[in-house]
Amino acid sequence: MTDMSSASRPSVPGIDTTIPHSARVWNYWLGGKDNYEVDRKAGDAFLEVYPGIRDIARVSRYWLARVVRHLAGEAGVRQFLDIGTGLPTVDNTHQIAQTVAPDSHIVYVDNDPLVLTHARALLTSSPEGATDYIDADVHDPDRILDAAAKTLDFSRPVAVMLIGILGHVQDCDEGRSIVARLLEPLPSGSYLALYDGTDTDEVYVTATATYNGSGGVPYNLRSPERIASFFEGLDLVEPGVVELSTWRPEASPLGAPRPVPAWGGVGRKP
């Protein structure tokens, strides 16, 4: 990651620095420098209401690492479609997967020009594997699939990763439709890994409503039951759709697992 001060960060063509972007705000909460003043203001306003958002950011990163290790290891998956990539940080999907299986192929998807700039520079593959980046929106699964097919072999299992992204799809039925379309061309033995924020914490709900009024793309919190509905028709990997820190917990620098209002799981296409 660049060590350029975020205060002096130059504009990247195509980036609107007048409204916050979730990937850059998330980067700010994780302590990164790839953000702008508008993102920091939105992030600070959120923190004033709900300081626990930093816990969600960190817990979700460790959850992602556990999920990818399981998929690349025990499940034997060698292809990953990571939608809603966000800005590169430590332990990105390809780094974890290729540590377990160096021949893994990973396609990242996001629609922010700053993410694109960093992804092209930093998301480099092992010699045995491959990585690619698609500039596309989660609302357009057909475009995602068409572009991903250039790197991924849809005759073999693929793990579709929707990491905190379906909250940006307002309608739950549309979210289920997107998931179904993404999984449709994939063979048996493919997986869905998904998490999103939940409406189980009133303060988190209030902070999210404030953020949604800041001009960025709104994020919609859902009940755990609605998040579980995205896995309809799939065989859930134990322990199912649960609060993130309780999904196969293991030792981490965070210490004991701390509960957060974010739920997710992993499901296998039969």
TORKEVO-810775 format. One line per 8 residues: number of its first residue (from 1); for each residue y, x, z of C-alpha. Coordinates in Angstrom, 2 decimals, padded with zeros to 5 digits, m for minus. Example, Ala and Ser with C-alpha at 12.3 -4.5 7.8 and 13.67 -1.06 7.14 Angstrom:
% TORKEVO-810775
1) m004.50/012.30/007.80 | m001.06/013.67/007.14
//
This chain:
% TORKEVO-810775
1) 000.00/000.00/000.00 | 003.47/001.26/m000.81 | 005.56/002.65/002.05 | 008.83/001.43/000.54 | 011.02/m000.34/003.08 | 010.90/m004.06/002.51 | 014.65/m004.22/003.17 | 015.29/m002.17/000.03
9) 012.45/m003.53/m002.09 | 013.60/m004.03/m005.68 | 012.95/m007.25/m007.52 | 009.88/m007.54/m009.71 | 010.42/m009.46/m012.97 | 009.30/m013.06/m012.66 | 009.60/m013.25/m008.87 | 011.82/m015.92/m007.36
17) 013.24/m014.27/m004.24 | 015.24/m017.36/m003.28 | 012.26/m019.28/m001.89 | 009.43/m018.04/000.35 | 005.98/m017.47/m001.10 | 002.89/m017.93/001.06 | 001.26/m014.65/000.00 | 004.36/m012.67/000.96
25) 004.88/m014.58/004.23 | 001.24/m013.94/005.10 | 001.76/m010.25/004.32 | 004.71/m010.24/006.72 | 002.65/m011.82/009.51 | m000.03/m009.15/009.01 | 002.58/m006.41/009.41 | 002.89/m005.54/005.73
33) 005.98/m004.50/003.80 | 005.44/m006.39/000.57 | 007.84/m009.24/001.25 | 011.47/m010.23/000.89 | 014.17/m011.44/003.27 | 013.50/m015.07/002.38 | 009.83/m014.58/003.33 | 010.69/m012.93/006.64
41) 013.12/m015.70/007.54 | 010.48/m018.34/006.85 | 007.90/m016.30/008.74 | 010.18/m015.83/011.73 | 011.03/m019.52/011.83 | 007.32/m020.30/011.91 | 006.70/m017.71/014.65 | 009.44/m019.20/016.82
49) 007.55/m022.49/016.89 | 004.00/m021.16/016.70 | 003.48/m017.45/017.54 | m000.28/m017.99/017.19 | m000.01/m017.82/013.40 | m000.53/m014.06/013.65 | m003.85/m014.73/015.40 | m004.86/m017.02/012.53
57) m003.93/m014.32/010.00 | m005.98/m011.65/011.77 | m008.95/m013.86/012.65 | m009.17/m015.04/009.04 | m009.26/m011.44/007.77 | m012.20/m010.60/010.04 | m013.91/m013.85/009.02 | m013.55/m012.88/005.36
65) m015.10/m009.48/006.05 | m018.10/m011.05/007.80 | m018.58/m013.56/005.00 | m018.47/m010.97/002.21 | m020.84/m008.65/004.06 | m023.28/m011.54/004.48 | m023.03/m012.56/000.82 | m023.34/m009.05/m000.59
73) m026.00/m008.07/001.93 | m028.36/m010.77/003.18 | m027.65/m013.20/000.32 | m027.77/m010.53/m002.40 | m024.72/m011.77/m004.31 | m023.24/m009.29/m006.79 | m020.42/m011.38/m008.26 | m017.33/m012.74/m006.50
81) m014.54/m015.03/m007.74 | m011.75/m014.67/m005.15 | m009.11/m017.37/m005.74 | m005.82/m017.11/m003.88 | m006.15/m013.38/m003.43 | m002.84/m012.73/m001.74 | m001.34/m009.27/m001.48 | m003.83/m006.41/m001.20
89) m004.40/m005.16/002.33 | m007.26/m003.35/004.05 | m010.83/m004.58/003.57 | m010.25/m006.52/000.39 | m013.19/m008.44/m001.06 | m014.16/m005.75/m003.58 | m014.00/m002.98/m000.99 | m016.33/m004.81/001.39
97) m018.72/m006.00/m001.33 | m018.90/m002.64/m003.07 | m019.50/m000.83/000.21 | m022.64/m002.95/000.55 | m023.49/m003.08/m003.15 | m021.50/m000.67/m005.36 | m022.45/m002.57/m008.55 | m020.64/m005.74/m007.42
105) m018.23/m007.42/m009.84 | m015.11/m009.08/m008.40 | m012.47/m011.20/m010.13 | m009.27/m011.90/m008.21 | m007.05/m014.89/m008.97 | m003.43/m015.48/m007.91 | m000.20/m016.66/m009.49 | 002.49/m014.53/m007.85
113) 003.97/m011.67/m009.96 | 004.22/m009.37/m006.92 | 000.53/m009.91/m006.19 | m000.22/m009.18/m009.84 | 001.73/m005.92/m009.74 | m000.10/m004.66/m006.65 | m003.50/m005.97/m007.72 | m003.41/m004.06/m010.98
121) m002.47/m000.86/m009.16 | m004.66/m001.10/m006.05 | m007.67/m003.33/m006.67 | m009.70/m000.66/m008.41 | m013.47/m000.78/m008.67 | m016.28/001.57/m007.81 | m017.69/003.33/m010.91 | m020.82/001.18/m010.77
129) m019.01/m002.16/m010.45 | m015.96/m003.91/m011.87 | m012.81/m005.68/m010.75 | m010.37/m007.81/m012.70 | m007.29/m009.90/m011.95 | m006.43/m013.31/m013.39 | m002.91/m014.72/m013.28 | m003.74/m018.40/m012.79
137) m003.24/m021.36/m010.46 | m005.93/m023.01/m008.35 | m004.95/m026.34/m009.92 | m006.29/m025.08/m013.27 | m010.00/m024.33/m012.69 | m010.82/m024.39/m016.41 | m008.39/m021.53/m017.08 | m009.84/m019.61/m014.14
145) m013.41/m020.06/m015.36 | m012.59/m019.14/m018.96 | m010.90/m015.91/m017.90 | m013.45/m015.01/m015.21 | m016.31/m015.30/m017.71 | m015.03/m012.10/m019.36 | m016.07/m010.13/m016.25 | m018.65/m012.32/m014.51
153) m022.03/m013.42/m015.87 | m022.34/m017.14/m015.13 | m026.10/m017.03/m015.69 | m026.35/m015.15/m012.38 | m025.12/m016.29/m008.92 | m021.41/m016.09/m008.16 | m019.66/m016.48/m004.81 | m016.50/m018.58/m005.18
161) m014.00/m017.63/m002.47 | m011.27/m020.16/m001.61 | m009.58/m018.41/001.27 | m006.83/m020.52/002.79 | m005.83/m021.82/m000.64 | m006.89/m025.47/m000.86 | m004.24/m026.33/001.73 | m001.81/m025.94/m001.19
169) m003.58/m028.82/m002.94 | m002.03/m031.92/m001.44 | m004.68/m034.47/m002.40 | m008.07/m033.97/m000.76 | m009.87/m035.71/m003.64 | m008.25/m033.27/m006.08 | m009.40/m030.42/m003.84 | m012.98/m031.67/m004.00
177) m012.66/m032.02/m007.78 | m011.45/m028.42/m008.09 | m014.38/m027.16/m006.01 | m016.87/m029.18/m008.07 | m015.42/m027.91/m011.36 | m015.52/m024.28/m010.22 | m019.16/m024.58/m009.16 | m020.29/m026.68/m012.12
185) m021.13/m023.85/m014.59 | m022.63/m021.59/m011.92 | m026.40/m021.37/m011.38 | m028.46/m022.23/m008.33 | m028.03/m019.56/m005.69 | m024.24/m019.41/m006.14 | m022.06/m019.82/m003.05 | m018.81/m021.37/m001.89
193) m016.90/m019.61/000.91 | m013.88/m021.58/002.08 | m011.53/m021.93/005.03 | m008.23/m023.67/005.68 | m005.89/m024.48/008.53 | m006.63/m027.59/010.57 | m004.51/m030.27/012.19 | m006.17/m029.67/015.57
201) m003.12/m028.04/017.21 | 000.05/m030.12/017.52 | 002.34/m027.09/017.68 | 000.75/m025.62/014.54 | 001.27/m028.98/012.81 | 004.96/m028.93/013.79 | 005.45/m025.33/012.60 | 003.74/m026.07/009.30
209) 005.97/m029.09/008.71 | 009.03/m026.87/009.29 | 007.72/m024.28/006.82 | 007.03/m026.99/004.24 | 010.70/m027.89/004.39 | 011.81/m024.33/003.59 | 011.35/m024.66/m000.17 | 008.02/m022.87/m000.61
217) 004.85/m024.50/m001.91 | 003.78/m026.88/000.91 | 000.64/m026.19/002.91 | m001.37/m029.21/004.00 | m003.37/m029.04/007.21 | m006.59/m031.08/007.28 | m009.10/m032.26/009.82 | m012.30/m030.21/010.22
225) m014.17/m033.17/008.74 | m012.08/m033.08/005.57 | m012.62/m029.34/005.21 | m016.36/m029.91/005.63 | m016.19/m032.46/002.79 | m015.50/m029.64/000.30 | m019.09/m028.48/000.88 | m020.66/m031.80/m000.13
233) m023.90/m031.21/m002.05 | m024.27/m027.61/m000.85 | m026.72/m026.15/001.65 | m024.62/m024.84/004.52 | m025.28/m021.36/005.83 | m025.64/m021.35/009.61 | m023.67/m022.12/011.73 | m022.09/m024.52/009.22
241) m018.41/m025.42/008.95 | m016.89/m024.23/012.22 | m013.79/m022.72/013.78 | m013.45/m019.27/012.21 | m013.94/m017.09/015.26 | m017.29/m018.78/015.95 | m018.76/m018.12/012.49 | m021.26/m015.31/013.13
249) m018.92/m013.47/015.53 | m019.23/m009.75/016.03 | m017.32/m007.01/017.80 | m013.84/m006.41/016.42 | m010.56/m004.75/017.42 | m009.38/m008.23/018.38 | m011.71/m008.21/021.37 | m013.43/m011.45/022.34
257) m013.30/m014.21/019.70 | m010.18/m016.31/020.14 | m010.10/m019.90/018.94 | m007.64/m020.74/016.15 | m006.85/m023.98/014.29 | m008.67/m022.88/011.15 | m012.16/m023.92/010.07 | m014.44/m022.72/007.32
265) m017.95/m022.02/006.23 | m020.28/m020.87/003.49 | m022.45/m023.13/001.35 | m025.20/m022.35/m001.19 | m025.59/m024.27/m004.44 | m029.18/m025.60/m004.51
//
